[in-house]
Amino acid sequence: MKFSVILALYGNSIFAIEQLNSILKQSHPVDEIVVLVDRGPKINEGVLDLLESVKNLKFLYNINNLGPAVTFELAAKFSTG
């Protein structure tokens, strides 16, 4: 069984680093993390640095602001687990 985690971000999400660190520290490792950024304010550089260091990560970006529900649905479509 393959485990995927989807994470929808909006711009400068203040909890993104905490969320990613929590995902990475789980006792059962995930096979992939799908991060979809909804168009908005610029993403915090600390978040980008952490994203670049994560293996098995798919990073996607909406060119239009679609809102949280649609963003999560899209991220789920890109996951394989």
C-alpha positions as CSV (number, residue, x, y, z in Angstrom):
1,M,0.0,0.0,0.0
2,K,1.3,3.4,-0.9
3,F,0.8,6.4,1.4
4,S,0.5,10.0,0.0
5,V,0.0,13.2,1.9
6,I,-1.5,16.2,0.2
7,L,-0.9,19.7,1.4
8,A,-2.6,22.8,0.1
9,L,-0.8,26.1,0.7
10,Y,-1.9,29.7,0.2
11,G,1.0,32.1,-0.1
12,N,2.9,32.8,3.1
13,S,1.2,30.0,5.1
14,I,2.6,30.5,8.6
15,F,2.0,26.9,9.5
16,A,3.6,25.3,6.4
17,I,7.0,24.6,7.9
18,E,5.3,23.1,11.0
19,Q,3.0,21.0,8.9
20,L,5.9,19.7,6.7
21,N,8.1,18.9,9.7
22,S,5.2,17.0,11.3
23,I,4.6,15.0,8.1
24,L,8.3,14.1,7.9
25,K,8.5,13.0,11.5
26,Q,5.6,10.5,11.3
27,S,6.4,6.9,12.5
28,H,5.2,5.5,9.2
29,P,7.1,7.2,6.3
30,V,5.0,8.6,3.5
31,D,5.7,7.6,-0.1
32,E,5.0,11.0,-1.5
33,I,4.0,14.5,-0.5
34,V,1.9,16.5,-2.9
35,V,2.1,20.3,-2.3
36,L,-0.2,22.5,-4.3
37,V,0.1,26.2,-3.8
38,D,-3.0,28.3,-4.5
39,R,-2.2,31.5,-6.2
40,G,-1.7,34.2,-3.6
41,P,1.1,36.1,-1.8
42,K,4.7,35.0,-2.4
43,I,5.7,31.9,-0.5
44,N,8.0,32.2,2.4
45,E,11.7,31.3,1.5
46,G,11.9,29.1,4.6
47,V,9.0,27.0,3.2
48,L,10.7,26.9,-0.2
49,D,14.0,25.8,1.3
50,L,12.3,23.0,3.2
51,L,10.3,21.9,0.1
52,E,13.5,21.6,-1.9
53,S,15.1,19.3,0.7
54,V,12.2,16.8,0.7
55,K,12.4,13.7,-1.3
56,N,9.4,12.3,-3.1
57,L,7.7,15.6,-3.2
58,K,5.5,16.9,-6.0
59,F,5.3,20.7,-6.0
60,L,2.5,22.3,-8.0
61,Y,1.2,25.8,-8.3
62,N,-2.3,27.1,-9.3
63,I,-2.1,30.1,-11.7
64,N,-5.5,31.2,-10.4
65,N,-6.7,31.4,-6.9
66,L,-9.1,28.4,-6.7
67,G,-9.8,28.3,-3.0
68,P,-9.0,25.5,-0.5
69,A,-11.6,22.9,-1.5
70,V,-10.7,22.9,-5.2
71,T,-7.0,23.1,-4.4
72,F,-7.3,20.0,-2.2
73,E,-9.3,18.1,-4.9
74,L,-6.6,19.0,-7.5
75,A,-3.8,17.9,-5.2
76,A,-5.6,14.6,-4.6
77,K,-5.8,14.0,-8.4
78,F,-2.0,14.3,-8.6
79,S,-1.3,11.8,-5.8
80,T,-0.7,8.2,-6.5
81,G,-1.3,6.7,-3.0
